Amino acid sequence: MGKSGKSGGKSAGTAGKKIRPAKETPAQSGDVAEAVKQDSVREMAVQVEATGNRKSFDLAKYLKSYAWVYPVALILIMVLMFYIRAVPSYGAVFTDWPEKYVNIAADDAPMHMRLVFNTLAHFPERIFYDAYTHYPFGSTVHFGPLFTLLIAGTSLVVGLGSPSAATVTTIGAYMPVILGMLCAVPTYFIGRKLYGRKVGLLAAITLALLPGQFLARSMLGFADHHVAEVLFSVATVAFLVYALENAKASGLSLEKLRAKNKDALVALGFAALAGISFGLYMLSWPGGLLVGFVLFIYFAIQAIVDHTRDTPMDYLIIVAAAMYLIPTVMLLPYSLQDLSFQLMYYSVTQPVFLTLALVGLGVMYGLSRVLKSNKAEAWTYPVALLGIGVIGLLATYIVLPNIYGLIMAGFNVFAPSGGMLWVQEARPSYMTATGQFTLDLLWSSFFWTFWLSIIAIVLLAFRVFKNNRPAEWLFLVWNVVMLWAAFTQIRFTYYFAVNAALLTAYFVYAVYKAFDWDKFSDSWQKKVRSFEDAQRFIGKNSGQVLVFAVLAIVFATLIVWPATSLSTGAYRYIDPVKDPAGFLFTGYTEAYAQGGSGMGYEWYDALLWIRDHTPDPQSAGFSYNGTYVQPSEGRYNYPSSAYGVMSWWDYGHIITYVAQRIPNANPFQAGINEANNTGSAPFFLATTEEKGYANLQDLGSKYVVIDNDMATGKFYAITVWADDLNGWETEKEFQLSKTQIVPLPVDSQKYANSMMSRLYYQDANEMDHFRLVYESAGDYQVRVRLLDLNTGTINSAAQISMANYTEAYDLYTQAIDLVQASSDGTKVAYDARPPAKYVKVYEVVDGAKITGKAEPGANVTASLPLTIGDRTFTYTQTGIADPAGNFVLTVPYATEAMNGPDYSSAVTPAGKYTLTIGNSTSQVDVPERAVQNGETINV
């Protein structure tokens, strides 16, 4: 190590003292990587004179030390992460659609952007209750304010105080990319502090190449808070690792803090940064008590370890105090807005639980002091803690049942059931939505890093028990809990991506260390000074060189596996020299990177039409960018101009954001099942119009939006949410050959009678109160069941897209019965449903009443030809004259333009109603006014 001043001289402040890198001391005890030692020495050589005084930056010495390689490599890794996330999917996000729509991810991202625009109108205040969704109740918004403020604040800065909508949406689209890229930084520093810079760098590159949920949620356009959760939770762990290392090394205590001991103050500073990061995490997601739970488990385990090994734990309680007090203060402005106890919303739950955690740790600290002063056996401490915990839980159950219920609810989050299994992010990652065990999702998210991580946790456990290094205890607990969380819910697999990257890097480190890499590396550095030296060294140590080279090739292959064609199963040869891009980006990583997660154009087209052709719900005192006072219970006090738009809950936020209308259901899983058997699921499954219409009358719905997915792939999920699983299919016998007749599943009459089928496939024919007003752009979809004759398997949701309606209808009529569907004759299609555009919009009306006289019991029919786009369809209504000879037919379509001052229809009547009574016919005019007001037309 270099010295300043005269050679061999010592300054007065350091005379007789040995210079050592105090921050690295824990990393140099026991069986710790030599790489960490070398990193510390290099840093000290660059930064510290022998006198202990910091000198000015010496660029030449810095470059010679090769320390610059690591920050440069980290920056390049972050650039790669940015490229993967932003470039391949750019065209899918920044579209050429009308108004240059930025196609952010469907579901929650539109609500985030809706909140951003609302916040910009009231900056820095953000609404936590939104009346522009879940009509007629409104919804409490559980999203944390931080992600909203990051986009809104950045927009204000970039837009010089008045950002355009294009600026705001662009920043919103890029924010997850930036946050995802930044995740490499705390990942690197965790690995670096624990096992050396090479491990940190390897973890960062592993994270950069992983596909799965982490990549998907940090993609361009995925304007959701999830990636912010990852960044701030990992930053919390990173700062805590540094805090623990410095606290343990400095002997952090109140006495040293009072004496302003520099090392103790540094440890406290890192603890404070960890607390701030934890607070930012909690401001990203109110359910962030998950990390608080991880930290509490760690602190409890560390307390037991320190007590049984007779180690002072003053440092632990000081670090814990910073970890829990700082986020408590940061949360108070939001938590005090709701003085109730709510688990997934900002309320007093968060500060109370954080305070209780700190109190619990204080009890652990005090108990340790008491037992030590009484010279109690070491085993009495964990036994006493267990007893206190059990008694505390029982007391909570008896005295504070609400708190106990929240604790249990927190654990129940990790055991979803029923309809929640169809919420993709809430489903266990080892299970399909229908309950079958599978590891496919975990494999496609992590590939070999998943299995390496499990092995690494086992190796890490042995190491931790041996070394008793507090930062490693934290690392172990964090990894174990996050692995468990990743199994229980898909959403936590995007957390575990960082763990998988770090554990994989640790596994590589452990294997190399087992083959005596440290000694090999030291020998190389001492003996190799020239090319000839290198040749002699390799020749003399050829066995070790070969082992390390093979290991390098194996581990490199396993780490880059997701980003190569190996992960797709294609196993096609691509020359990595001639076509490196082809080799690196032809796998799962590419598949995730190329696909946009936004809505299809058909939905955007339909939502724009709704925005421009339906009544505006805004009125004096009620606006899209307003603030709303949440009612204490029940329904929001909406103005008469407001109404609901019924659709499945998946589409609620895009209805709010793009159409600026108020959905009855939304992705908060609100509006699915309401009181009195109303709500989205009961409506679409209702088998009579009377029940469906009553549902919408109760909920104030004026429009219904329905799409192909709801009628096919998502239909089963709707039946699960409604707890109405049976009777939607039946069997029908089909003749496969002259000698073979087989029963095959087909749609039942129950399905044909459902509101889902009658609206999507039957154009609301014979219905009183529903009329088609718009069909989206795009092709017609013909759903068929596809039978594979070789395997006997049936695809019940096969889709055939056709641009021409007549051809699509012809295909439908042919495929009602068996029809060949493949050139080799191995597949047949059957049980086709009528062709339909991807999205349909219906208006809910009172309906005009056509009344008259006929022979008692006579059949009465009214029919009206209608046109929309390139097709003509006929609406028919039928009835029977009562014993007095009276009949009433309620019809939803007018015979004139179905337009008003603030609404219109894309459906055009092609004439008048033809009224048929027995053998006589007549023509009937029905004005639009009569349809809207339920007026009677006597004939």
Backbone hydrogen bonds, N-H to C=O, Kabsch-Sander energy under -0.5 kcal/mol:
donor,donor_aa,acceptor,acceptor_aa,energy
9,G,6,K,-2.3
14,T,11,S,-0.9
15,A,11,S,-0.8
17,K,14,T,-2.5
19,I,17,K,-0.5
22,A,20,R,-1.5
24,E,21,P,-1.7
25,T,21,P,-0.5
25,T,22,A,-1.2
27,A,24,E,-0.8
28,Q,24,E,-0.6
28,Q,25,T,-1.9
29,S,26,P,-1.1
32,V,30,G,-1.1
36,V,33,A,-0.7
37,K,33,A,-1.1
38,Q,34,E,-2.7
39,D,35,A,-2.6
40,S,36,V,-2.4
41,V,37,K,-2.6
42,R,38,Q,-2.6
43,E,39,D,-2.4
44,M,40,S,-2.7
45,A,41,V,-2.7
46,V,42,R,-1.7
47,Q,43,E,-2.4
48,V,44,M,-2.8
49,E,53,N,-1.8
52,G,49,E,-1.9
55,K,47,Q,-0.8
59,L,57,F,-0.7
62,Y,58,D,-2.4
63,L,59,L,-2.8
64,K,60,A,-2.2
65,S,61,K,-1.7
66,Y,63,L,-1.0
67,A,62,Y,-0.8
68,W,62,Y,-0.6
69,V,66,Y,-1.2
70,Y,67,A,-0.9
72,V,68,W,-1.9
73,A,69,V,-2.7
74,L,70,Y,-2.5
75,I,71,P,-2.3
76,L,72,V,-2.3
77,I,73,A,-2.3
78,M,74,L,-2.1
79,V,75,I,-2.3
80,L,76,L,-2.4
81,M,77,I,-2.4
82,F,78,M,-2.3
83,Y,79,V,-2.6
84,I,80,L,-2.7
85,R,81,M,-1.9
86,A,82,F,-2.1
87,V,83,Y,-2.1
90,Y,87,V,-1.4
92,A,89,S,-0.6
93,V,89,S,-1.2
93,V,90,Y,-0.8
94,F,90,Y,-3.0
95,T,93,V,-1.2
95,T,101,Y,-1.4
100,K,97,W,-2.2
101,Y,98,P,-0.7
103,N,93,V,-3.3
103,N,101,Y,-0.8
104,I,102,V,-2.2
105,A,221,G,-2.5
106,A,597,S,-2.3
108,D,106,A,-0.7
109,A,106,A,-0.7
111,M,107,D,-0.6
112,H,108,D,-2.1
113,M,109,A,-2.5
114,R,110,P,-2.3
115,L,111,M,-2.3
116,V,112,H,-2.0
117,F,113,M,-2.3
118,N,114,R,-2.0
119,T,115,L,-2.7
120,L,116,V,-2.5
121,A,117,F,-1.1
122,H,118,N,-0.6
122,H,119,T,-1.4
123,F,119,T,-0.6
125,E,122,H,-2.0
130,D,139,S,-2.9
131,A,129,Y,-0.5
133,T,130,D,-0.5
134,H,663,P,-0.5
135,Y,663,P,-2.5
137,F,134,H,-2.4
138,G,134,H,-2.4
139,S,130,D,-2.4
141,V,128,F,-2.6
142,H,140,T,-0.7
144,G,284,S,-1.2
146,L,283,L,-2.1
148,T,144,G,-0.6
149,L,145,P,-2.6
150,L,146,L,-2.5
151,I,147,F,-1.8
152,A,148,T,-2.8
153,G,149,L,-3.1
154,T,150,L,-1.9
155,S,151,I,-2.3
156,L,152,A,-2.2
157,V,153,G,-2.0
158,V,154,T,-3.0
159,G,155,S,-2.8
160,L,157,V,-1.4
161,G,156,L,-3.5
162,S,159,G,-2.0
168,V,164,S,-2.2
169,T,165,A,-2.6
170,T,166,A,-2.0
171,I,167,T,-2.3
172,G,168,V,-2.5
173,A,169,T,-2.0
174,Y,170,T,-1.9
175,M,171,I,-1.8
178,I,174,Y,-2.3
179,L,175,M,-2.6
180,G,176,P,-2.4
181,M,177,V,-2.4
182,L,178,I,-2.1
183,C,179,L,-0.9
183,C,180,G,-0.5
184,A,181,M,-1.3
185,V,182,L,-1.8
187,T,183,C,-1.5
188,Y,184,A,-2.4
189,F,185,V,-2.3
190,I,186,P,-2.1
191,G,187,T,-2.0
192,R,188,Y,-2.8
193,K,189,F,-2.4
194,L,190,I,-2.1
195,Y,191,G,-2.7
196,G,191,G,-0.6
196,G,192,R,-1.4
200,G,196,G,-1.9
201,L,197,R,-2.6
202,L,198,K,-2.5
203,A,199,V,-2.4
204,A,200,G,-1.9
205,I,201,L,-2.2
206,T,202,L,-2.1
207,L,203,A,-2.3
208,A,204,A,-2.0
209,L,205,I,-1.3
210,L,206,T,-0.8
210,L,207,L,-0.7
215,L,211,P,-0.7
216,A,212,G,-2.6
217,R,213,Q,-2.5
218,S,215,L,-1.2
219,M,216,A,-0.9
220,L,85,R,-2.2
221,G,173,A,-2.5
222,F,219,M,-2.2
223,A,221,G,-2.3
224,D,222,F,-2.8
227,V,224,D,-0.6
229,E,225,H,-1.8
230,V,226,H,-1.8
231,L,227,V,-2.4
232,F,228,A,-2.4
233,S,229,E,-2.2
234,V,230,V,-2.5
235,A,231,L,-2.3
236,T,232,F,-1.8
237,V,233,S,-1.8
238,A,234,V,-2.7
239,F,235,A,-2.7
240,L,236,T,-2.1
241,V,237,V,-2.5
242,Y,238,A,-1.9
243,A,239,F,-2.5
244,L,240,L,-2.8
245,E,241,V,-2.3
246,N,242,Y,-2.3
247,A,243,A,-2.7
248,K,244,L,-2.6
249,A,245,E,-1.9
250,S,246,N,-2.3
251,G,247,A,-1.1
252,L,247,A,-2.3
257,L,253,S,-1.9
258,R,254,L,-2.5
259,A,255,E,-1.8
260,K,257,L,-1.2
261,N,256,K,-2.9
265,L,261,N,-2.5
266,V,262,K,-2.3
267,A,263,D,-2.1
268,L,264,A,-2.3
269,G,265,L,-2.4
270,F,266,V,-2.3
271,A,267,A,-2.1
272,A,268,L,-2.5
273,L,269,G,-2.3
274,A,270,F,-2.3
275,G,271,A,-2.4
276,I,272,A,-2.5
277,S,273,L,-2.5
278,F,274,A,-2.4
279,G,275,G,-2.3
280,L,276,I,-2.5
281,Y,277,S,-2.3
282,M,278,F,-2.4
283,L,279,G,-1.9
284,S,280,L,-0.5
284,S,281,Y,-1.1
285,W,281,Y,-1.3
288,G,285,W,-1.9
289,L,286,P,-0.5
290,L,287,G,-1.4
291,V,288,G,-1.3
292,G,288,G,-1.1
293,F,289,L,-2.6
294,V,290,L,-2.1
295,L,291,V,-2.8
296,F,292,G,-2.2
297,I,293,F,-2.3
298,Y,294,V,-2.3
299,F,295,L,-3.1
300,A,296,F,-2.5
301,I,297,I,-2.5
302,Q,298,Y,-3.2
303,A,299,F,-2.2
304,I,300,A,-2.0
305,V,301,I,-2.7
306,D,302,Q,-2.9
307,H,303,A,-2.5
308,T,304,I,-2.7
309,R,305,V,-1.6
310,D,307,H,-1.6
311,T,306,D,-3.7
317,I,313,M,-1.6
318,I,314,D,-1.9
319,V,315,Y,-2.3
320,A,316,L,-2.5
321,A,317,I,-2.0
322,A,318,I,-1.8
323,M,319,V,-2.1
324,Y,320,A,-2.0
325,L,321,A,-2.8
326,I,322,A,-1.2
328,T,324,Y,-1.1
329,V,325,L,-2.1
330,M,326,I,-2.2
331,L,327,P,-1.9
332,L,328,T,-1.1
334,Y,331,L,-1.5
335,S,331,L,-2.9
336,L,332,L,-2.5
337,Q,334,Y,-1.0
338,D,335,S,-1.5
342,Q,340,S,-0.7
348,V,338,D,-0.9
348,V,340,S,-1.5
350,Q,347,S,-0.8
352,V,348,V,-2.2
353,F,349,T,-2.8
354,L,350,Q,-2.4
355,T,351,P,-2.3
356,L,352,V,-2.7
357,A,353,F,-2.2
358,L,354,L,-1.9
359,V,355,T,-2.6
360,G,356,L,-2.7
361,L,357,A,-2.1
362,G,358,L,-2.2
363,V,359,V,-2.3
364,M,360,G,-2.0
365,Y,361,L,-2.3
366,G,362,G,-2.8
367,L,363,V,-3.0
368,S,364,M,-2.0
369,R,365,Y,-2.0
370,V,366,G,-2.4
371,L,367,L,-2.7
372,K,368,S,-2.4
373,S,369,R,-2.3
374,N,370,V,-1.5
375,K,372,K,-1.5
376,A,371,L,-2.8
380,T,377,E,-1.3
381,Y,378,A,-1.3
383,V,379,W,-1.4
384,A,380,T,-2.6
385,L,381,Y,-2.6
386,L,382,P,-2.3
387,G,383,V,-2.3
388,I,384,A,-2.7
389,G,385,L,-2.6
390,V,386,L,-2.4
391,I,387,G,-2.6
392,G,388,I,-2.8
393,L,389,G,-2.3
394,L,390,V,-2.4
395,A,391,I,-2.7
396,T,392,G,-2.3
397,Y,393,L,-2.3
398,I,394,L,-1.9
399,V,395,A,-3.5
400,L,395,A,-0.6
400,L,396,T,-1.3
404,Y,400,L,-2.2
405,G,401,P,-2.7
406,L,402,N,-2.0
407,I,403,I,-2.2
408,M,404,Y,-2.3
409,A,405,G,-2.6
410,G,406,L,-2.3
411,F,407,I,-1.3
412,N,408,M,-2.2
413,V,409,A,-1.3
414,F,411,F,-1.4
415,A,412,N,-2.3
420,M,417,S,-1.6
421,L,418,G,-1.6
422,W,419,G,-2.1
423,V,420,M,-1.4
424,Q,422,W,-0.9
426,A,423,V,-1.7
427,R,423,V,-1.0
427,R,424,Q,-0.9
429,S,487,F,-1.2
430,Y,487,F,-0.8
431,M,428,P,-1.5
432,T,436,Q,-2.5
435,G,432,T,-1.9
438,T,430,Y,-2.7
443,W,439,L,-2.5
444,S,440,D,-2.8
445,S,441,L,-1.3
446,F,442,L,-2.1
447,F,442,L,-0.5
447,F,443,W,-2.5
449,T,446,F,-1.7
450,F,447,F,-1.5
451,W,447,F,-0.7
452,L,448,W,-2.5
453,S,449,T,-1.9
454,I,450,F,-1.6
455,I,451,W,-2.0
456,A,452,L,-2.6
457,I,453,S,-2.2
458,V,454,I,-1.5
459,L,455,I,-2.3
460,L,456,A,-3.1
461,A,457,I,-2.3
462,F,458,V,-1.7
463,R,459,L,-2.0
464,V,460,L,-3.0
465,F,461,A,-2.3
466,K,462,F,-1.4
467,N,463,R,-2.8
468,N,464,V,-2.8
472,E,469,R,-0.9
473,W,469,R,-2.2
474,L,470,P,-2.3
475,F,471,A,-2.1
476,L,472,E,-2.7
477,V,473,W,-2.6
478,W,474,L,-2.8
479,N,475,F,-2.1
480,V,476,L,-2.5
481,V,477,V,-2.6
482,M,478,W,-2.2
483,L,479,N,-2.0
484,W,480,V,-2.1
485,A,481,V,-2.6
486,A,482,M,-2.4
487,F,483,L,-1.6
488,T,484,W,-1.8
489,Q,485,A,-2.0
490,I,427,R,-2.3
491,R,425,E,-2.8
492,F,489,Q,-1.0
493,T,490,I,-2.2
494,Y,491,R,-1.1
496,F,492,F,-2.1
497,A,493,T,-0.9
498,V,495,Y,-1.3
499,N,495,Y,-0.8
500,A,496,F,-3.4
501,A,497,A,-2.2
502,L,498,V,-2.5
503,L,499,N,-3.1
504,T,500,A,-2.3
505,A,501,A,-2.0
506,Y,502,L,-2.5
507,F,503,L,-2.6
508,V,504,T,-2.2
509,Y,505,A,-2.3
510,A,506,Y,-2.9
511,V,507,F,-2.4
512,Y,508,V,-2.5
513,K,509,Y,-2.3
514,A,510,A,-2.0
515,F,511,V,-1.2
516,D,513,K,-1.8
517,W,512,Y,-1.7
520,F,516,D,-1.9
521,S,517,W,-3.2
522,D,518,D,-2.5
523,S,519,K,-2.4
524,W,520,F,-2.3
525,Q,521,S,-2.3
526,K,522,D,-1.9
527,K,523,S,-2.3
528,V,524,W,-2.6
529,R,527,K,-0.7
534,A,530,S,-2.1
535,Q,531,F,-2.1
536,R,532,E,-2.4
537,F,533,D,-2.7
538,I,534,A,-2.6
539,G,535,Q,-2.4
540,K,536,R,-2.3
541,N,537,F,-2.0
542,S,539,G,-0.8
545,V,541,N,-2.5
546,L,542,S,-2.5
547,V,543,G,-2.2
548,F,544,Q,-2.7
549,A,545,V,-2.3
550,V,546,L,-2.7
551,L,547,V,-2.6
552,A,548,F,-2.3
553,I,549,A,-2.2
554,V,550,V,-2.7
555,F,551,L,-2.9
556,A,552,A,-2.4
557,T,553,I,-2.2
558,L,554,V,-2.3
559,I,555,F,-2.3
560,V,556,A,-2.3
561,W,557,T,-1.0
563,A,560,V,-1.5
564,T,561,W,-1.9
565,S,583,F,-0.5
567,S,561,W,-0.8
567,S,564,T,-1.4
568,T,565,S,-0.7
569,G,565,S,-0.6
569,G,566,L,-0.8
570,A,565,S,-0.9
571,Y,565,S,-1.1
579,D,575,D,-2.8
583,F,579,D,-1.8
584,L,580,P,-2.5
585,F,581,A,-2.4
586,T,563,A,-0.8
586,T,583,F,-0.5
588,Y,562,P,-0.6
589,T,562,P,-2.1
591,A,587,G,-2.1
592,Y,588,Y,-2.6
593,A,589,T,-2.2
594,Q,590,E,-2.5
595,G,591,A,-1.3
599,M,104,I,-0.5
603,W,600,G,-0.7
604,Y,600,G,-1.7
605,D,601,Y,-3.0
606,A,602,E,-2.1
607,L,603,W,-2.8
608,L,604,Y,-2.5
609,W,605,D,-1.8
610,I,606,A,-2.3
611,R,607,L,-2.4
612,D,608,L,-2.0
613,H,609,W,-1.7
614,T,610,I,-1.0
619,S,622,F,-2.4
622,F,619,S,-2.6
626,G,623,S,-1.5
630,Q,628,Y,-0.6
636,Y,136,P,-2.0
638,Y,636,Y,-1.8
642,A,639,P,-1.6
644,G,700,G,-3.1
645,V,662,I,-1.9
646,M,644,G,-0.5
646,M,703,Y,-3.0
651,Y,648,W,-1.8
652,G,649,W,-1.5
655,I,651,Y,-1.6
656,T,652,G,-1.8
657,Y,653,H,-2.9
658,V,654,I,-2.2
659,A,654,I,-1.1
660,Q,655,I,-0.6
661,R,655,I,-1.8
664,N,645,V,-2.2
666,N,670,A,-2.1
669,Q,666,N,-1.4
670,A,666,N,-0.9
674,E,678,T,-3.3
677,N,674,E,-0.6
678,T,674,E,-0.5
678,T,675,A,-0.9
680,S,671,G,-2.8
681,A,672,I,-1.8
683,F,679,G,-1.9
684,F,680,S,-2.2
685,L,681,A,-1.5
686,A,682,P,-0.8
686,A,683,F,-1.0
692,G,688,T,-2.0
693,Y,689,E,-3.4
694,A,690,E,-2.1
695,N,691,K,-2.1
696,L,692,G,-1.9
697,Q,693,Y,-2.5
698,D,694,A,-2.2
699,L,695,N,-1.6
700,G,696,L,-0.9
701,S,696,L,-2.3
702,K,644,G,-3.0
703,Y,644,G,-1.3
704,V,842,Y,-2.5
705,V,646,M,-2.8
706,I,840,K,-2.4
708,N,838,Y,-1.7
711,A,707,D,-1.5
712,T,708,N,-1.1
714,K,709,D,-3.1
715,F,709,D,-0.5
715,F,712,T,-1.2
716,Y,712,T,-0.6
718,I,714,K,-1.8
719,T,715,F,-2.0
720,V,716,Y,-1.9
721,W,717,A,-2.4
722,A,718,I,-1.9
723,D,720,V,-1.0
724,D,719,T,-2.9
730,T,746,V,-2.6
732,K,744,L,-2.3
734,F,742,V,-3.1
736,L,734,F,-0.9
736,L,740,Q,-1.7
737,S,740,Q,-1.6
741,I,739,T,-0.5
742,V,734,F,-2.9
744,L,732,K,-2.7
746,V,730,T,-2.6
748,S,728,W,-1.8
752,A,748,S,-2.0
753,N,749,Q,-2.0
754,S,750,K,-0.7
754,S,751,Y,-1.1
755,M,686,A,-1.8
756,M,684,F,-1.9
757,S,751,Y,-0.5
758,R,754,S,-2.5
759,L,755,M,-2.0
760,Y,756,M,-2.4
761,Y,757,S,-2.2
762,Q,757,S,-1.2
764,A,758,R,-2.9
765,N,762,Q,-1.9
766,E,876,T,-1.3
767,M,764,A,-1.7
771,R,843,E,-2.1
773,V,841,V,-2.8
774,Y,841,V,-1.5
776,S,839,V,-2.6
780,Y,802,M,-3.2
781,Q,836,A,-3.0
782,V,800,I,-2.5
783,R,781,Q,-0.6
784,V,798,A,-2.2
785,R,830,Y,-2.7
786,L,795,N,-2.5
787,L,785,R,-0.6
787,L,828,V,-3.1
788,D,786,L,-0.5
788,D,793,T,-2.7
789,L,787,L,-0.8
789,L,826,T,-3.1
790,N,826,T,-0.6
792,G,788,D,-2.9
795,N,786,L,-2.5
796,S,794,I,-0.8
798,A,784,V,-1.2
798,A,795,N,-0.7
800,I,782,V,-1.8
802,M,780,Y,-2.3
808,A,804,N,-2.2
809,Y,805,Y,-2.9
810,D,806,T,-2.2
811,L,807,E,-2.2
812,Y,808,A,-2.0
813,T,809,Y,-2.4
814,Q,810,D,-1.8
815,A,811,L,-2.3
816,I,813,T,-0.5
817,D,814,Q,-0.6
819,V,829,A,-1.9
821,A,827,K,-2.9
822,S,827,K,-0.8
825,G,822,S,-1.6
828,V,787,L,-2.2
829,A,819,V,-3.2
830,Y,785,R,-1.9
831,D,816,I,-1.7
832,A,815,A,-1.4
833,R,783,R,-2.2
836,A,781,Q,-1.4
838,Y,779,D,-0.6
840,K,706,I,-2.9
841,V,774,Y,-2.7
842,Y,704,V,-3.2
843,E,771,R,-2.8
844,V,702,K,-3.1
845,V,769,H,-2.3
845,V,843,E,-0.6
847,G,931,V,-2.4
848,A,891,V,-2.3
849,K,935,E,-2.8
850,I,848,A,-0.7
850,I,889,L,-3.4
851,T,849,K,-0.7
851,T,937,I,-2.5
852,G,887,F,-1.5
854,A,885,G,-2.4
857,G,881,A,-1.9
858,A,855,E,-2.6
860,V,879,G,-3.1
861,T,916,T,-2.3
862,A,877,Q,-3.0
863,S,914,T,-1.6
864,L,875,Y,-2.6
866,L,873,F,-3.2
867,T,908,T,-2.4
868,I,871,R,-2.3
871,R,868,I,-1.7
873,F,866,L,-2.5
875,Y,864,L,-2.8
875,Y,873,F,-0.5
877,Q,862,A,-2.9
879,G,860,V,-2.3
881,A,858,A,-2.4
882,D,886,N,-3.1
885,G,882,D,-2.9
887,F,852,G,-1.9
889,L,850,I,-2.7
891,V,848,A,-2.8
891,V,889,L,-0.6
895,T,926,V,-2.8
896,E,926,V,-0.5
899,N,897,A,-1.9
900,G,903,Y,-2.7
903,Y,900,G,-0.5
904,S,613,H,-1.9
906,A,773,V,-3.1
908,T,867,T,-2.6
910,A,865,P,-3.0
913,Y,924,V,-2.1
914,T,863,S,-2.8
915,L,913,Y,-0.7
915,L,922,S,-3.3
916,T,861,T,-3.4
916,T,914,T,-0.6
917,I,915,L,-0.5
917,I,920,S,-2.8
918,G,859,N,-1.3
918,G,916,T,-0.5
920,S,917,I,-2.2
922,S,915,L,-1.7
924,V,913,Y,-2.3
931,V,927,P,-1.3
932,Q,928,E,-2.3
933,N,929,R,-2.1
934,G,930,A,-1.1
935,E,930,A,-1.6
937,I,849,K,-3.6
938,N,936,T,-0.5
939,V,851,T,-2.7
